[in-house]
Amino acid sequence: MGDNTKLLIMSVLMVVTGSLNTVFVKLADMQTAENSVHETEGSGVFFNHPFLQAASMFLGEMLCIITFILLKFTGRLGKDTNEEGKKFHPIKHGYIFLLPALCDMCATSLMYVGLNFTPASHFQIFRGSLIIFTGLLRVVWLRKGLEWYKWLGMVVILAGLGVVAVGSFPPFAEEICNSYNVTDQSPMAPSFTTGTFGISISNTGTPLACTDTNTASGKAMDVFKGDMLIVAGQVVMAVQGVYEEKILVQYNAHPLLAVAWEGTWGFTALSILLVPFGYWHVSDDWAHGPTGLFEDSIDAFVQLGNNAGLCVWFVLTMFSIAFFNFSGMYVTQKVGATARTVLDSVRTIVIWLVFLIPSEMEVPGWHDGFSVWSLAGYIISIVGVFLFNDIVILPTIRKYRNKNRFA
C-alpha cells in the first residue's frame, strides 16, 4: 500500500472515529440510571461523570499497545516511522510522552465538562478554534512562518466562533432557549429541581416554554460557559499537537506506541486524581447528581451497572478515541499538526448534520435544534478553514484572475 493511500485511509479514519466519539459521549450523557443515593431510586439521574469518561479514554489508548504487539508479532507492523529521527526505545524514551498526556488529560476533561453544558453542535464548532491556537504556537514555538492566507483563514475562523458565542448572550437567550427541544426527558433538563440550567421541570413530557427571562438567560449563560470551557481545552490541545509534531520529528516512534504511552501516562495521572475528586464536595448545582462530589467514580460505576445501554456508549467512547488518536498521531507524523487540525475541523460538518436529525428519531434530547447564530457562525468558520487550507476559494479567485489577465 502506497504512503499516499495509507495517509488517505488514516485521514478518513480520523474524521470518522473522531465524529463517532463526540456522538458516543453525548449519547452517554443522555442516559439516566439509578445511582448510589437511595433517595433517587426509581427515578434515575443523568450520567455526568466527565473525569471518569476521560480516564476511560486513556484506558482505550493504552489498549493500542496490544495492537502494536500483535502487528509486530505477525510482521504486519510496517515502517510507519520517521526513519531520519532517533531510534525510539519504548522504556528509555517513554517519558517524552508525559507532557502531551497531561495536556490531553486537561483538554479532554475540560471539553467533557463543557459538553454537559452545551449542545454537541456547539462542542464541535468551537473545536475549530484549535486551528488558530495551533497556527500561533507553530509560529512562536517551532519558528515556522504562516502564509498570508493562513492568517486570513484564522481571522475568519475567529469571526465565526465569535458569532456563535455572541448568540449565546441575552437578548438572544430567548432564541437559544426555544431552539432546543428541552423536555423532562432531555439531558438539557436536570433530574432534580436546580440542575445545570436552574430549571424546575414537571413530569409532563412536553417541551419547555422559555417564557421566563431569567430561565432563558440562565440557560444561555450556561451554554456560553460550556463553549468557553471547550475553547480552553483547544488551547491545551494546541500545545499537545505542536509538541507531538516536534518530538515525532526527532524520534521514530510508531504512532501506536506513542498513543499507548500517552494513554499510560494519562490513565495513571487521572486515576490518582480521581481519589481526591471523590472526597471533594461541591454544590449540587454544579454536579447533576445528589452526591454533590466533584467526581464520584463509585456512583458512576453504580449507574453503569444499572443501565446496559450506558455501558455500551461508555465502551464505544473508549475504543473510538483510541482509533482517533492513533490515526491522528499518524497524520501528525506525516504531514504536521496544522494539517491534523484542518482534518479535525471536518468533523464539524458530520456532527452538525448528525445532531440536526429531526427529533422524530425518538431519541430524547438528541436534537440540538436550529439556531441562526450557530448556522451563521458555522458557515463563516468553514470559509475560514477553506482559506486556511488554500482550497476552493483562493484557487478559484486565482484561476479567474489569470483567465482575465490572458484574455
N, C-alpha and C positions, 0 to 999 in steps of 0.2 A: 504494500500500500504506500503510495507516494506521500511525501510530507504535506503537500497542499491538501490532499484528500483527507488526511488524518486531522489536519487543522480545521477543516470544514466540519468534519464529524464532531470534533470536540467543541467547536463553537456552537453547533446546533444543540449538542448535549447540555452545554452550559445554559443556554437560553431556556430549554425545556425543563430541565430539573430545577433551575432557579425559580421559574414561574410556578412549578408544582409545589415547591417548598412554601412559597407565600400562601398558596391555596390551602395546603395541608395545615399550616399553622393557624390560619383563620378558621378553618373547619374545627380544629381542636378547641379554639377559644369559644366557638359557638356551642359546644357541648355542655350539658348540665349533668350533674351526678351528685348523689348523696355524699357528703363529706364526713369528717371525723366529729363534727359537732352534732350532738343528738337532737338539738332543737330544730335542726333543718331536715330531719329525716322525713322522707315522703315528698319533699318539695325539690330538693337538689339546688346546687349553686353552680355558677359558671366556672369553667376551668381557667383560672387566672394565675398561672404559675410560670412567668416568663423566664425566671432564672433556672428552674429545673428544665424547661424546654431548651435553654441554651446549653445546659450540661449534656442533655441527650444529643444535641447537635455535635458536640465534641466527641461523644462516645461513637457516633456514626463515623466521624473522621478517623478515629482510632482503628476502626474495623478495616480501613484501607490497607493496613499492614498485612492482613490475611490475604487480600487480593494480591498484594505485592509478592508475598512469599509463594503463593500458588503459581503466579505467572513466571516467577523466576525458576521455580522447581520444574515447570513444564517447558521452559525455554522459550516462552512467548512474551517475555518482558519487553523486548525490543530495545533499541538505542534511542530513547527519547530524552536524552540528557544533553547538557551543554558540554560538548567534548573539549572545548577550549578552556573550560573552567577547571578549578582544582578538584581533585578526586574527593568525593564526599564519603566520609566514614560514618556510618549510622550512629555509632556510640560516641565517637570523638567529637563530631561536629553537630550533634543533635541540639546543642544549646542555642544555635543560631536561629532556631525557630521559636524560641521562648518569647521574644518581643512581639512577633506577629500573632502568636497565640493569645497573648494578653490583650493585644489590640482587638483581635477577633472576639474575645470574651466580652470586653467592654462594649464594642459596637453591637454585637448580637443582643446583649441584654438590654441596651438602650432601645433598640429597634423593636424587640418583642414587647417591652413595656409600652412603647408608643403605639404599637398595633392594637393594644387594648383600649386606646382612647380614640383612635382614628380609623376610618374605613380602609379597606385593602387597596382601593384605587389611589387614595392619598399616600398610603405607605409606599407604593411603587413609584408614584410621580416624584416624591421628594427624595427617593433614592437616586434620581437623576442628578442631584447635586454632587454626587461622587465624582463626576467628570470635572467639575470646577475645582474641587479641592485637590484631586489628583494632578490636574494640569499645573496648578500653582506650586504644589510640592515638588514636581519634577523640575520646575524652573529653579526653585530655591535650594532643594536638596541635591538633586542629581546634576544641576547646572546644565540642563538641556533646554534649549530655547523652544518657543512655540511660534508657529507661523501666525500671520495676522488673522487668518480666517478661523484659527482655533480660538484666539482671543475673542473674536466676534461671536463665535458659537457659544462660548462660556457666558458672555454678557447676555445673549438671547435666552439661554437656559435659565440664568438667574432671574430674568424678567418673567419667564413663565412660572417659575416657582413662586415669585412674588405675587403674581395674580392669584394663584391658588391660596396662598397664605392670607392675602387681603380678604378673600371671600369667606374666610373663617371668622372675621370680626363682625360685631354688630356695626351698622344696622343690617348686615347681610345675614344675621343669625337666623331670622325667620325663614329665609330661603333654604339655608343649610338644614335646619331642623326638619322642615317639611320635605326635604329631598330624600330622606331616609325612611324606609318602611319600618318604623320602630313600633314594635308590639311588645306585649308582655312575654313573648317567646323569643324576642330578639336579643342578641348579645349586647346591643346598644342599651338595653333596658336592664337595670340591676335586679337581682333576685331578692333584694330587701329594700327598705324604704329610701335610704340615701346612698345610692351607688355612684358610679362614675360620673353620671351627669346630674346627680342630685334630683332625680325624678321619682315620684311615687307612682307606681303602676298598679292598676286594678286588674284582676284576672278576667278581663273581658275578651281578650284576643283581638281587639280592634286596634287599628292604627292610632298612635298617639298624636293628638292635635296640639300643635305648638302655638297655643293661644297666649300662654303666659310668657311675657317678655323675659322675665328672669330665667325661666326654664330654657328658652331658646338661646339666650346669651350664655348661660352656663354650659349648655351643650357645645356651642360654638367655641368657647374658650378651651374646653377640654379637647376638642378636635385640634385646635391650634397647639395646645401643649403636646399632644401626640406627634404632630407634624414636626415640631422643634426638636423633640427627642430623637426622631428619625434623622433629622439633619445633623444633629450632634454625632449620631452614630456614623454618618458618612464621613465626617472629619477624621474620626478614628480609623475608619476603613481605608481612607486615602493614605494615611501613614502606613498602614499594613501593606497595601498594594505596592507602594513605591519602595518600601523596604524589601518586600519579596522580590521585586524586579532587580534590586541591587544585589541581593545575595544569590539569586538564581543565575545571575550572570557570572558571579565569582565562583560558584560551586556547581558541580554537575549532578546535583541531587535529582533523583527521579521524582516526578510530581506526586506519585502515590506515596512515596516515602516521606516527602515533605509534608503532605496533608496528614499522614499518620503521626508525625512528630508534633505538628501543631495541635492535633486532636489530643494527644497525650498530655502536653503541657496545659492546654486549656481545660481539659476534664479534671486534671489534678488540682489546678488552682481553684476552679469553681466548686468542686466537691468540698474543698476545705472551707470556702466561704459560705457554703450552704449551712454549715453548722451554726455559726453566729447569726446568720439570717433567720434561723429557726427560733431564735430567742429574742429577736428584735421586734418589739411590739410597735406597730404604727396604727394610725386611726383607721377605723373601719371604712371611712370614706375613700381611703386610698386603696385598700385591699378589698376586693369584691367579697371575699368570704368573711364570715363572722369570727374567724380565729384572730384576725387583726394583725397577723405577723407579716414581716417583710417578705419572707418566702417560707411557707410551711410545706416542706417536702413530704412529711408524713401524711399531711392532709391530701396532698396531690396524689400519692400512691393509693390512698383510700378511694379517691374519686376514680382513678384508673381501674381499680378493681371492681368498681360498681357500674362501669359503662364500657362495654366491649367496643363500641364504635369509637369512643375516645381513645382507647388503646391503639386502634388501627391507625387513626390520624397521627397519633404520637409517634408510632414506629415509622410510618411513612415519612414523617418530617425528618426523622433521624437519618434515614437512608438517602433521601433526596438531597439533603445538604452535603452528604459525603460525596455523592456523584458531582454535585455542583462545584464543590471546592476542588475536586480532582481535575475536572475539565477546566476550571478557571485557572488553576495553577499551571496547567499545560499551556494555555493561551498566553499567560503572563510570561512564561519562559520563552515562548517562541516569538511573540510579537509585541510584548511590553504591557505595562499596567494600563496605559491610556487606551489601547485597543480593547483591553478587557472591560474597561468601564463603558466604552461605547457599546460593546455587545451586551453588557449588563442592562443598559438602558432600553434595549429592545424588549426586555421583559415587561416594560411598562405597557406596551401595546397588548400583549397577551393578557396581563392582569386586568387591564381596563375592559377588554371585551368579556372576559370571564365573569367579572363581577357586575357587569351591566346586563347579564342574562335576566330576563323577566322573572319576577318572583313567583310566577305560576309553577316554577320548578318545585314549589312547596318545600323548599329548604329554609326554615325560619332564619331570618336575619342575613340571608345570603346576599340579597340585592342591595347594593350600595345606594341606588337611586341616581338621579341625574341632576347635576349642578352645572349651570352655565359657567360659573367661575372655574370649576375643575376642568371642564371641557376646553375653555379658552387657554388656561394655563398648560394643559396637556399639549395642545396644538403648537403653542409657542415653544415649548420645551423640545418637541420633536423637530421643529425647524432649526432650533439651536444645535441639536445632535447632527442634523444633516450638514449644517455649516461647519461644525467642528470636524466632522469626518470627511469634509470636502466631497460630498456625494449629492447628486441630483441638482441642487440649486446652483451652486457656483459653476460646475461643469456646463450646465445649460446656458448660463449667462456668458461664459467664455466662448462657447460654441456660437452663440448668437452674435457676439461682438466680432468674432473672426469672420463669420459669414458676411456681415455687413462691411467689414474692412476690405475684403477682397471682391466685393460685388461690383 
